Every structure is written in structure tokens, then in C-alpha cells.
Amino acid sequence: MTGLLASGWRFDSNRHGTWAVAGVMVVLLFILPVLDDPLLLLQVRYYVSMIVLALSMAFIWGFGGIMCFGQSMFFGLGGYAYAISVGNIGESTAPFFLAMIIPAIFAAILGYFMFFGRLNDVYVAVITLAVTLALYYFINSTSGDEYSIGKARLMGFNGISSIRKFNWPGDPKALLSANHLFYFSMGLLIATYVGLKMLLGSTFGRVVVAVKENELRAELLGYDVRLYKLTVFVIGAAIAGLAGCLSINYKNFISPNAFHLSLAAQIIMWVLVGGVGTLLGPMIGCVVLLYVSFILGTGASGGGLNTYLIFGLIVMIFVLAIPQGIVPTLRDWREQGGRYRRAIAGAVLNLAEQLPAPGNVHVRAFGERLLGVLGPTAGDRTKG
Amino acid sequence: MDLVGIQIIQVLSGIATLALMGAGLAVIFGMMRVINFAHGEFMMLGGYVVIVCTEQFGINLWVAMLIIAPILVGLIGLVFERILIRFLYGRMIDTLIATWGLSLFLIGVITWIFGNVTRGVQTPLGSYSFGDYSEKTYTLVMIAFTVVIYLAIFVVLRRTKLGLIARGTMQNPSQASCLGVSPPRVYMVTFAIGAALTGLAGAILAPLNTVIPTIGVSYVAQAFITVITGGAAAFTGTVLASGVFGAVRQIISFQWTPILGQVFLLITAVILLRIFPTGITGRYFRRST
């Protein structure tokens, strides 16, 4: 217990890895604008907003153990909250925060019913799926004039277009330039990544992981499991809302497709392919799969055969053959694989020690005795 | 009076629709505890079987709907049980993700073959009038089919040896195995039957809905909510939950809009699950099916 309480506010087990990843992003932050390629910057901003979304799912699923099938609803809610409030206020500071607050409030209400009702993982997945669908249908049906909030019309399936971009706080006339928007987005991504790492290293983060590993044990140790899960869910929703607001600043437009299940599906796939239980994996998975779907010629809302067919195959193959995802699998290979696997993994992961291994966080932090209490194996034995 | 009559029929048809959607899932999820997120796509396949049979091969609608659709979809279910699901029994979240991958895959295949266009099956039997209102006769037929299907399920599960073996294996696989039953085989057959029921439901509902490759998404959420809210006694629960949700949805839809009907269905579900976290039948009907 003292180990838990004394662990305090710090990074998780591998701070070198965290700094390495953050460092790479900081280098990108400074190098990309120098290249003087506006189109590239625009593209990168799109990827950045999606990576933030991937991080939100990586956090709630990989560390909180919450299988949310509708993370896109918070993305959409954040986007709509920004679009509507910026249309009314005419200044972007408050809307920027509202884009995180509104999804967080919605998540708090929904999460109260799910977690305080003690629904299990599967029920949570189904309910989040259904709520996302309901929001999608609802927003689609709001094309009439009667659906408006203040000066902003919801516009139904047409979506809201020409939304104001960010301006300097307090000065509605000073819109951010393309370069500044890039710095802002990239900076927020770095802040989100480092912030989540710090959160996971704190006492709170360790309890969250403990709850994921074994709910009953954590509860018997005196933690209010429901509250921890709810908090994780709300934080995830706020980050997804932030992603929604960033993505609007990339395309000046939002439509009900932000709520669409194909986006929700892609988010899960990023995390699944990259590796559940890491932050780096989903970020990589997000970039790779977005690029794949770009090559296949459809965007997030596309309905082409190839995207569905190929993504379906990817998901099935990963669940059957590589259920951990790429990053954890490579890590295993490097440590326990045969000659060839070790060589391959070593080559891919030549940053060797620099990759974060948050999956092991509580094991390393708590030492031998508490490992017996909170470790995954012990949990299985009780359940069985 | 006519208005009340037509509303009663619509509420009944709403209940029957949900019960139909839930039947196959009650077998696969309710009994076997396998999360089948490709449920909606199995229903979609049932609809496409009817379309292909009637339009391409000129087969009689009723034959296609009641015989060919369940058999074909059941076989497809069997194939995927063998190559995908059987490796994942007991791993709920993995099953959920894998079957969801399967659903994307099936959407992809069907879009590839038929294109992303809306198809429809002409509603047979015309309509009848009820005072000042008219309603499709097929709706009544659909309600009747639902009742028959559920009666058949109850009889098979409670009165036949097959049902006894299935229920026993789901309760305690190792005990069943000691008594000479092969659990993997029972699982395989049960999954196929569940898929067949799902295909049948999709086929029966096809004339009332449009059929597009992505229609499954709208089925799957409702079906899961119904079965989950039903709780431990899969079939009794599904019937009860369909009753509640069907009534809520139809009444709200009638008063306001169908969209609000969907939204209220969902709100009712979330509240019911807050009150009965293990479903309606979790507390009272533990011993029935």
C-alpha cells in the first residue's frame, strides 16, 4: 500500500522512452515548418488531430480497460460544440475549452449509468455503440430551421461549413496563420502525450491500471472502481473532443459523419493494430492505417469495398494471430524470440531501450510482494 | 377507434420486429455467450439471399425466405465458426473485435458483389384497410411468423433431447463432456442454428425494409440492446425486453418522430440496465430459457 501511495506524480517505468517519443515530436514541430511546404503542414495537421483521437482511445482501452465502441461520438460532440459556440461567440478561446468540456459532461452522464450500474465490458461496448448511432441519426435529422442553437444552425446531414478557425485569445480579428495552427496542434499533441504519460505514472494512473488488471482486487483494497473508471472515461472524452476541435480547424467543416461508425471502427483498429496497452503503438497504428485508407482511396466516411474488406481482414488476422498488436509483439520477440525473430525485432526496435513499456508499470513499481496482489496471473486464479 | 386499433397493430409489429432481430442473438449471445457483432450482417445476408433468389432465379418468395435464407446463412455461420469463432471461445472482448472485423469483411464482400445501392423486395400480399387507415397485410404475417418462431424455439429447448443437450452443454461443458457429449460439436451446431435464425429474421424483415450492404449496423445495436436487457433467461428476456422497447419506440414515433423513437428506446435501455444490471430476467427468471 505504501508503495502505491508513495509513488506520487512522476513518469511511468521507462522515462527514457517517453522523452524519446516526445523528443521526436518536438523535432518535427520545429523542422516541418522550415520545409516551407504548406500542403505538407496541412496534411500533418490532419494526422495530428487523428493521433490525438488515437491517444484518447489508447488511454481508455489500453489502460482503463474500457472498450468504448463509440469514441467517435466524443470526437463529433467536441467538433459540434466548437462549431456551434464559435458561431455564436465569434471568438475561439471559450469554444476551444467547450470542445473538451461538453464531451466530458456527456461522458460523465453516460458513464454514470454504465459504470455505476456496474455493466461489464461487453455491455459498455454495446451501449456506447448504440448511443453513437443515436447521435448520428439525430444530428442527421436536424436540417430544419428549427434546429439551431443561438445563431448557429445545425444543418443536419449537410454539416456546418466555413467554421471560424482559432484566433489569438481575446482578439477575434487575429486569426492564427497556417504555421501557427500547426505549432498549436502539434504542441497540443505533445502535451497530450506527455500529460497522459505523467498521469499514468501518478498514483491515480497506477490505480487505474490496477483496476483494469483486476477490478475485484482493486475494490477490496479500498478503491472506488466505479469512480476511477468514470474518471478515465471522462478524460478520454475530453481528449477526443480536443481532437474533434483540432480536426475542424483543419477542414473548416463538420458533418454528422464525425459520429459515423466507420470512424469509431477505425479508432479501435488503430489501437488494436498498434498495440493495446501502449501509447506509442496506437499513434503508429493511426498513421499507418490512415495512410492505407488514403491509398485505398476513401476517407473516414468512405463506403468503398476495399476499405471494408481489407480492414475487416486486418482486424480478423490481428485478433487471431497478433492479438497484442505490433509494438508489444515486437517487444516480446526481442526479449524471448528465436534467433530470427530477435534479429527482426531488434532491427525494427533499434531504439531498443527507448520504447516505453507502460504495460509493466505496476509490476516494476510495486515490487515483488504487491505483484502477487495486483498481478494479472493472481487475478485469473481468483476468477477461475 | 380505428386509430387505436391501428396503433395497437403497429406496437405489436414493433415488438415483433425487435423479437425477430433478437432471436438469433439470443442463441449466440444469450446462450453461448459469444458476442456476435456480425449479427446485423447475417441479417443483411438473409435479405440478399431473398433478393437474389427471387430476382435472379425466379424462386418463389416464401420458399426463398423461409427455407433457402436460413439454410444458406446457417452454412455461412458454420464456416465462420470453424475458421474464426472457435478459436476465441471464452475470450469475450477478442470475440467482439473479431466478429466486428467479420462484419466489416461481409459488408466489403457484399458491396463488392452488389454495389453500394439500395435494393428492395416488393412487399407481398398487398394491404388491408382498417376503418380509415390501411396497413400492409404482410405486417400481420410477420407478427405471426415471430410468434411461431418463438414457440418453436421454446419447444425445441424445453421438450427435445437436442435442446436438453444444448442447454446442458452451455451450463457446464466439462460435465456434458463426461456424459459423452462433444462440447465443440454442440457449440458448432448451436452457432450455426443461431446464424440460421438470424438469416431467417433478415429475410422476413427484408420486404419491410430496404436492403443495403450497411443495413446491419442499424440492426445490430437494437438486437444487442434487446438481448442484453433481457438478461439471463435469453428467450423469455428477449420477449419481455422487445415488449418494453417495441411499445416505447412505436408510441414515441407515433407521437413525434421515428428518430426520437430510437433515442427513447435507447434511454429506456440505459435506465433499465441501471435498475437491473443483469437484465430484466437476471433477478426473477433465472431458471427458465
Chai-1 contact restraints between the chains, C-beta under 6 A:
chainA,res_idxA,chainB,res_idxB,connection_type,confidence,min_distance_angstrom,max_distance_angstrom,comment,restraint_id
A,M67,B,I93,contact,1.0,0.0,6.0,A-B,restraint_1
A,F113,B,V270,contact,1.0,0.0,6.0,A-B,restraint_2
A,F113,B,R274,contact,1.0,0.0,6.0,A-B,restraint_3
A,G117,B,L273,contact,1.0,0.0,6.0,A-B,restraint_4
A,G117,B,R274,contact,1.0,0.0,6.0,A-B,restraint_5
A,G117,B,P277,contact,1.0,0.0,6.0,A-B,restraint_6
A,R118,B,P277,contact,1.0,0.0,6.0,A-B,restraint_7
A,D121,B,I93,contact,1.0,0.0,6.0,A-B,restraint_8
A,V122,B,I35,contact,1.0,0.0,6.0,A-B,restraint_9
A,V122,B,M92,contact,1.0,0.0,6.0,A-B,restraint_10
A,Y123,B,I228,contact,1.0,0.0,6.0,A-B,restraint_11
A,V126,B,F224,contact,1.0,0.0,6.0,A-B,restraint_12
A,L129,B,A221,contact,1.0,0.0,6.0,A-B,restraint_13
A,A130,B,A221,contact,1.0,0.0,6.0,A-B,restraint_14
A,A130,B,I225,contact,1.0,0.0,6.0,A-B,restraint_15
A,A130,B,L266,contact,1.0,0.0,6.0,A-B,restraint_16
A,L133,B,A221,contact,1.0,0.0,6.0,A-B,restraint_17
A,A134,B,Q262,contact,1.0,0.0,6.0,A-B,restraint_18
A,A134,B,V263,contact,1.0,0.0,6.0,A-B,restraint_19
A,A134,B,L266,contact,1.0,0.0,6.0,A-B,restraint_20
A,Y137,B,I259,contact,1.0,0.0,6.0,A-B,restraint_21
A,F138,B,I259,contact,1.0,0.0,6.0,A-B,restraint_22
A,S141,B,I259,contact,1.0,0.0,6.0,A-B,restraint_23
A,L261,B,V217,contact,1.0,0.0,6.0,A-B,restraint_24
A,G303,B,N116,contact,1.0,0.0,6.0,A-B,restraint_25
A,L305,B,G108,contact,1.0,0.0,6.0,A-B,restraint_26
A,L305,B,T111,contact,1.0,0.0,6.0,A-B,restraint_27
A,L305,B,W112,contact,1.0,0.0,6.0,A-B,restraint_28
A,Y308,B,L104,contact,1.0,0.0,6.0,A-B,restraint_29
A,Y308,B,I107,contact,1.0,0.0,6.0,A-B,restraint_30
A,Y308,B,G108,contact,1.0,0.0,6.0,A-B,restraint_31
A,L309,B,G108,contact,1.0,0.0,6.0,A-B,restraint_32
A,F311,B,L104,contact,1.0,0.0,6.0,A-B,restraint_33
A,G312,B,G101,contact,1.0,0.0,6.0,A-B,restraint_34
A,G312,B,L104,contact,1.0,0.0,6.0,A-B,restraint_35
A,G312,B,F105,contact,1.0,0.0,6.0,A-B,restraint_36
A,G312,B,G108,contact,1.0,0.0,6.0,A-B,restraint_37
A,V315,B,G101,contact,1.0,0.0,6.0,A-B,restraint_38
A,M316,B,A98,contact,1.0,0.0,6.0,A-B,restraint_39
A,M316,B,G101,contact,1.0,0.0,6.0,A-B,restraint_40
A,V319,B,D94,contact,1.0,0.0,6.0,A-B,restraint_41
A,V319,B,I97,contact,1.0,0.0,6.0,A-B,restraint_42
A,V319,B,A98,contact,1.0,0.0,6.0,A-B,restraint_43
